[in-house]
Amino acid sequence: MHSFNANQTSTKSMAHEPRRAGMVVALRATNNGAEYALSPDARRWVLGSGDSCDIVVADPYVSNVHAVLERRPGGALLVRDRPSRNGTMIDGNLIEAAELRVGSYLSIGRTTLVAIAAAGGEETSALGMLRGRDAALRGTIDQALRAAQTDCNVLVIGETGTGKDLLARAIHEASRRAAGKFVAVNCGGIPRELIGSELFGHEKGAFTGALSERDGYFVEAHGGTLFLDEIGELPIEMQPHLLRALESRRVRRVGGSSERPVDVRIIAATNRSEGLGTESSKLRLDLYHRVATVVLKLPPLRERMGDLTELVDSILGELSPEHGTHTIGEEAWRALSAYSWPGNVRELRHAVARAVALGSGELGPGDFFPELRFGRTVPGLPAEAMMPLVPYQQMLRGAMEQALATHGTIRAAANHLGMAKSTFADRARAWGLLSPRAKLIKTGK
């Protein structure tokens, strides 16, 4: 039985685990770096604050029996909330049941655990995981690969779940620093009093609990890339210290008297674009100009819905060795196409993983959106997307489908039918006509 105290504070370095396929062999606490082994031979663990649990979390916000972990055939874990008092989250998304893959974060109460793999596990290329043919996405990726050939700092802007960490890792892998470390730091996840120690290191006895000297993330990333995720969450009083390190390329440990040179490439990311580059931003102007030599913006999923079929197909392909083959019904495609996806690709992945874990055969809307099973509405999913088509609408849908097949573009099809382009696009999206998979299912091809 494993146990740890959620209120402990330690500055043990925690290496970033990129999200990838593979066997989850342990959970690592983000607050103190402690690891809790999960035997590859075991199939089930109970997680909670109760003494009878297999993994005991001493956190007052964790339920006595909070969640159950089950080993999947491919090595990932299926996490089921019991249900708990305060819920269970994976990568920031509240879940009932979802897969925890290598590099993902499991949050219960005020405790976060990262799923780690065995040393030497095979890792998928970050560039290969950035799927989609949307022009804006491909343009951003092309710019990123060009920036990778230089050593300039990069700022990635994008909503939560758009893949900022993947783009940062793709830049690292395509750069001359690819043989060095890629060190990822969640600036919003470090306790305020430990930020200096985590970034720059500390001397023994520098503060209570500093029982030994420690190198910070800058030194850990020497010769490689330092990814400062959610840099806008860094406290304003710490930003001048970060700026000085970036300008001088030297760091001083907390409690130390000397500096040491560091050779790192900085990639920063933020989901806060409001006022960025102005005095109203949470990110100081001088620090913004230092990290934003190249600015890259990742589009949200709702702006590249043409990639939905490819994304869903790729996720289904990744999950098929563990869950078998599933098909998606036309009504489900309508719902997937009409939903706004506020959590972006990350939310889509969890929705598909939940559907294949709990569903069977042909997946319907309720497998992706469990609220629909209980007659509840889904925020972001238009009610008309779930309404049955009346005869006139069926006739109109058929005409629109035929016009799209004949003329190829929304504009040309709308002109042919004498409809406004925006009206045509809205109805086509709600009825699933913009999903190539829905079209194939409809025609049986």
Salt bridges, closest charged atoms under 4 A:
GLU17 OE1 - ARG20 NH2 3.67
GLU35 OE2 - ARG28 NH2 2.58
GLU70 OE2 - ARG80 NE 3.29
ASP91 OD1 - ARG19 NH2 3.01
ASP91 OD2 - HIS350 NE2 4.00
GLU99 OE1 - ARG101 NH1 3.61
GLU99 OE2 - HIS323 NE2 2.60
GLU123 OE1 - ARG20 NH1 3.82
GLU123 OE2 - ARG169 NH1 2.40
ASP151 OD2 - ARG176 NH2 2.52
ASP151 OD2 - ARG177 NH2 2.88
GLU159 OE2 - ARG302 NH2 2.51
ASP165 OD2 - ARG19 NH1 3.05
GLU173 OE2 - ARG169 NH1 3.18
GLU198 OE1 - ARG214 NH2 3.82
GLU203 OE1 - ARG253 NH1 3.63
GLU213 OE1 - ARG253 NH1 3.27
ASP215 OD1 - ARG253 NH2 2.49
ASP215 OD1 - ARG260 NH1 3.19
GLU220 OE2 - LYS181 NZ 3.98
GLU230 OE2 - LYS164 NZ 3.81
GLU233 OE2 - ARG272 NE 2.48
GLU233 OE1 - LYS282 NZ 3.68
GLU237 OE2 - ARG192 NH1 2.45
GLU247 OE2 - ARG290 NH2 3.76
GLU259 OE2 - ARG244 NH1 2.59
GLU259 OE1 - ARG250 NE 3.46
ASP263 OD1 - ARG177 NH2 2.60
ASP286 OD2 - ARG284 NH2 2.54
ASP307 OD2 - ARG304 NH1 2.84
GLU310 OE1 - ARG133 NE 3.79
ASP313 OD1 - ARG437 NH2 2.86
GLU318 OE1 - ARG101 NH2 3.91
GLU318 OE1 - ARG349 NH1 2.88
GLU330 OE2 - ARG397 NH2 2.68
ASP367 OD1 - ARG373 NH2 3.43
GLU401 OE1 - ARG397 NH1 3.83
ASP426 OD1 - ARG429 NH1 3.81
